[in-house]
Amino acid sequence: MMRTTLSKGLYNSYLVGKQKVPVNIQQYADDTVFVGEASWDNVFVMKAMLRGFEMVSGLKINFSKSSVGIFGADTNWVLDAAHFLKCRQMEIPFQFLGIPLGAKSSSCLVWEPLIKKFESKLPKWKQRALSMAANVTLINLVLTALPIFLLSFFRIPQKVAHKVRSLQRNFLWGGSQDLTKIAWVKWKDICLPKELGGLGIKDISSFNAALLGRWLWALASTQDQLWAIILISKYGGWADLNNGSDTPWHSHWWKDIRKVSK
């Protein structure tokens, strides 16, 4: 249905970058995102497509869980569009697949939920009599694993990295949120591999750089995929990473990738 609508020119896609790459619909599992120009023609077509989907499939769309939003346009227009579609107005930034889109990587909105997850885990663990080996295991399997999704997309601010290290260090040596224990070994030595005398705990900043570095590898090896084509069209791809400079229209995510690249 969407393909037929696009081929007939009824729905106007959003054109990205110098090469005007069309972006119109993205799907992941049971989530669907329509992307297009902010026009009433698109709103009417979107409503018709959703209604057509209901009639063909026999399924019902939960409009109370759906939302519509816009970047860089009149707020009143969004309210009218949301009322017509019978859905909510989407606030910017917004959450999609666990990532706060439209937020700065240094924003509390991004990292505060992670710190709260850390702090909610620790009191439960401190109620048990755990050995040093158990503490190391919990740090590696839980505290290091919790932020992987965020760390693979955002560059962690130093103050947040320091907070995470403090929570990990204090837990390792048997402390709690109310009681700080003495750290008898430098954290840098703790993070060394076991064969080099460390405990194999990942340093959060180095781990973050490694995860962001995977985008560089992916950009070089999969340039035929839509996300890579968009980056090349909007920023210039590898040419901008190696020789370009930050500009106001660069996203915070791309600036972080450029820092990792350099």
C-alpha distance (Angstrom), angle and dihedral (degrees) to the residues before:
residue distance angle dihedral
M1 . . .
M2 3.79 . .
R3 3.80 91.1 .
T4 3.83 91.5 52.8
T5 3.81 91.0 47.6
L6 3.80 91.5 51.7
S7 3.82 94.3 45.5
K8 3.80 90.1 54.3
G9 3.81 91.7 48.7
L10 3.79 93.8 -120.2
Y11 3.81 94.6 128.8
N12 3.82 120.2 50.8
S13 3.80 112.0 -142.7
Y14 3.79 122.5 -147.8
L15 3.81 109.2 -102.7
V16 3.81 114.6 -141.5
G17 3.79 127.3 -155.7
K18 3.77 134.3 -25.8
Q19 3.81 93.0 -44.8
K20 3.84 90.3 51.6
V21 3.80 95.0 -129.8
P22 3.84 107.8 -164.8
V23 3.81 116.7 -125.8
N24 3.79 116.9 -176.1
I25 3.80 116.0 141.7
Q26 3.80 134.0 16.9
Q27 3.79 124.5 -175.0
Y28 3.80 133.0 -169.4
A29 3.82 120.3 173.0
D30 3.83 103.8 -51.1
D31 3.83 95.6 -17.2
T32 3.81 120.5 100.6
V33 3.81 124.8 -173.3
F34 3.81 122.0 -167.7
V35 3.81 114.0 -155.6
G36 3.79 121.9 -171.4
E37 3.78 149.3 114.8
A38 3.80 117.2 -46.3
S39 3.79 97.8 -110.7
W40 3.78 136.6 126.3
D41 3.80 89.8 -123.6
N42 3.81 88.8 63.1
V43 3.80 91.8 46.2
F44 3.82 91.9 52.7
V45 3.82 92.0 47.2
M46 3.80 91.5 47.5
K47 3.80 90.9 52.1
A48 3.82 90.6 49.7
M49 3.82 92.2 49.0
L50 3.79 92.8 50.0
R51 3.81 91.7 47.8
G52 3.79 90.1 47.2
F53 3.79 90.3 51.9
E54 3.80 90.4 53.3
M55 3.80 92.4 50.4
V56 3.81 94.8 47.1
S57 3.82 98.8 41.8
G58 3.79 100.2 33.5
L59 3.80 88.7 -130.8
K60 3.79 126.5 125.3
I61 3.81 123.9 -131.3
N62 3.81 114.3 -134.1
F63 3.80 99.4 -133.1
S64 3.82 91.6 177.9
K65 3.83 87.5 67.7
S66 3.81 93.0 43.2
S67 3.79 124.9 86.3
V68 3.79 140.7 -171.3
G69 3.79 126.5 -148.8
I70 3.76 142.4 166.4
F71 3.79 138.8 -151.7
G72 3.79 119.3 -136.1
A73 3.83 101.0 -3.8
D74 3.79 141.2 101.3
T75 3.80 115.4 -59.7
N76 3.81 91.6 -144.5
W77 3.80 89.7 60.0
V78 3.82 89.9 56.6
L79 3.80 91.7 49.7
D80 3.81 91.2 52.3
A81 3.82 91.8 46.5
A82 3.81 92.0 48.7
H83 3.82 90.6 49.3
F84 3.81 91.3 50.3
L85 3.82 92.4 48.8
K86 3.82 90.7 42.6
C87 3.80 92.3 -128.4
R88 3.80 137.6 112.0
Q89 3.78 128.5 -81.3
M90 3.79 110.2 -108.3
E91 3.78 115.5 -127.6
I92 3.81 119.6 -140.3
P93 3.02 118.8 -99.3
F94 3.79 97.8 37.8
Q95 3.80 136.4 177.5
F96 3.81 120.3 -109.1
L97 3.82 121.3 170.4
G98 3.80 88.6 -16.3
I99 3.82 94.9 -54.8
P100 3.84 119.6 112.9
L101 3.82 101.8 -132.0
G102 3.79 117.9 -155.5
A103 3.83 93.4 25.7
K104 3.79 127.4 116.7
S105 3.78 115.0 -109.3
S106 3.82 88.6 -121.9
S107 3.81 93.8 52.1
C108 3.82 120.3 120.3
L109 3.80 86.6 -133.2
V110 3.81 88.3 69.8
W111 3.81 101.7 44.1
E112 3.81 107.0 25.4
P113 3.85 94.0 78.3
L114 3.81 88.9 52.6
I115 3.81 93.3 52.6
K116 3.80 89.7 48.2
K117 3.82 90.1 52.9
F118 3.80 89.6 52.5
E119 3.79 92.6 48.7
S120 3.82 92.8 47.0
K121 3.81 92.1 54.0
L122 3.81 98.1 48.8
P123 3.84 100.9 62.4
K124 3.82 91.3 53.6
W125 3.80 91.4 51.6
K126 3.80 94.0 46.6
Q127 3.80 89.8 60.8
R128 3.80 88.2 69.4
A129 3.79 128.7 70.8
L130 3.81 100.4 -115.3
S131 3.79 128.6 177.9
M132 3.80 125.0 -133.4
A133 3.83 89.3 -101.7
A134 3.82 90.5 53.4
N135 3.79 91.1 49.9
V136 3.81 90.7 51.9
T137 3.81 90.5 49.0
L138 3.80 92.9 50.9
I139 3.81 91.6 47.8
N140 3.81 92.1 51.1
L141 3.80 98.2 41.2
V142 3.82 100.4 36.8
L143 3.82 115.8 12.8
T144 3.80 93.3 42.6
A145 3.80 93.2 41.3
L146 3.82 97.5 49.1
P147 3.82 96.2 72.2
I148 3.83 98.3 39.6
F149 3.82 93.8 104.3
L150 3.82 93.1 50.9
L151 3.81 93.9 39.6
S152 3.80 90.6 54.2
F153 3.80 90.4 58.9
F154 3.84 109.5 26.2
R155 3.80 131.4 48.3
I156 3.78 106.1 -121.8
P157 3.84 115.1 -124.3
Q158 3.79 115.1 -121.2
K159 3.82 93.3 -118.3
V160 3.81 90.5 54.9
A161 3.82 91.8 45.8
H162 3.82 88.8 50.9
K163 3.82 90.6 51.1
V164 3.81 92.0 49.8
R165 3.83 91.6 48.5
S166 3.80 90.2 49.4
L167 3.81 91.7 52.9
Q168 3.80 91.9 46.9
R169 3.82 93.9 44.9
N170 3.78 94.3 47.8
F171 3.81 92.3 47.7
L172 3.81 91.7 48.3
W173 3.80 92.8 56.1
G174 3.81 94.2 44.8
G175 3.80 100.4 -98.4
S176 3.78 129.6 135.5
Q177 3.80 138.2 -150.6
D178 3.80 89.3 -84.7
L179 3.80 98.5 37.1
T180 3.80 126.5 50.9
K181 3.80 118.3 -157.6
I182 3.79 126.1 -155.4
A183 3.82 114.3 -94.7
W184 3.80 104.1 -136.0
V185 3.82 95.8 -170.8
K186 3.80 129.9 45.6
W187 3.80 113.1 -100.3
K188 3.80 89.2 -129.3
D189 3.81 89.1 61.0
I190 3.82 91.8 44.8
C191 3.82 89.2 57.3
L192 3.81 93.4 54.6
P193 3.83 117.6 107.9
K194 3.79 114.9 -91.8
E195 3.80 92.2 -112.1
L196 3.83 87.6 59.7
G197 3.79 94.7 49.6
G198 3.81 100.1 -91.5
L199 3.78 132.5 110.9
G200 3.81 96.5 -114.2
I201 3.82 95.8 -116.1
K202 3.80 110.6 153.8
D203 3.80 117.2 -118.1
I204 3.79 104.7 -124.5
S205 3.83 96.2 -136.9
S206 3.81 94.9 47.9
F207 3.80 90.3 44.8
N208 3.81 89.3 51.4
A209 3.83 92.1 51.3
A210 3.80 91.0 49.5
L211 3.81 92.8 50.8
L212 3.81 92.7 47.9
G213 3.80 88.6 47.4
R214 3.79 88.8 63.8
W215 3.83 87.7 70.6
L216 3.82 88.3 61.5
W217 3.79 91.1 52.5
A218 3.82 91.7 45.2
L219 3.81 92.0 48.8
A220 3.79 90.7 52.6
S221 3.82 95.7 46.0
T222 3.83 103.3 37.6
Q223 3.80 106.9 39.1
D224 3.81 91.6 143.4
Q225 3.82 93.9 67.3
L226 3.80 120.9 97.9
W227 3.81 97.1 -114.1
A228 3.82 91.5 51.5
I229 3.82 92.0 46.2
I230 3.82 88.9 52.1
L231 3.83 92.4 51.0
I232 3.80 91.2 48.9
S233 3.80 91.9 48.3
K234 3.80 95.3 45.5
Y235 3.80 102.8 36.3
G236 3.79 107.3 13.0
G237 3.80 97.7 -107.7
W238 3.79 117.1 -125.3
A239 3.79 93.1 -0.7
D240 3.80 90.6 63.8
L241 3.81 93.2 42.4
N242 3.79 92.9 54.9
N243 3.80 104.5 32.1
G244 3.80 109.1 11.5
S245 3.79 130.2 94.6
D246 3.80 132.6 -137.2
T247 3.78 115.8 -85.8
P248 3.84 131.2 -175.9
W249 3.81 92.0 -105.3
H250 3.81 93.1 56.0
S251 3.80 112.6 105.5
H252 3.80 119.2 -119.9
W253 3.80 88.8 -116.2
W254 3.81 93.0 55.9
K255 3.81 91.2 47.1
D256 3.81 89.2 53.9
I257 3.82 91.1 49.8
R258 3.81 89.6 50.5
K259 3.82 90.6 52.2
V260 3.80 90.6 51.7
S261 3.80 90.6 47.2
K262 3.79 91.5 54.4
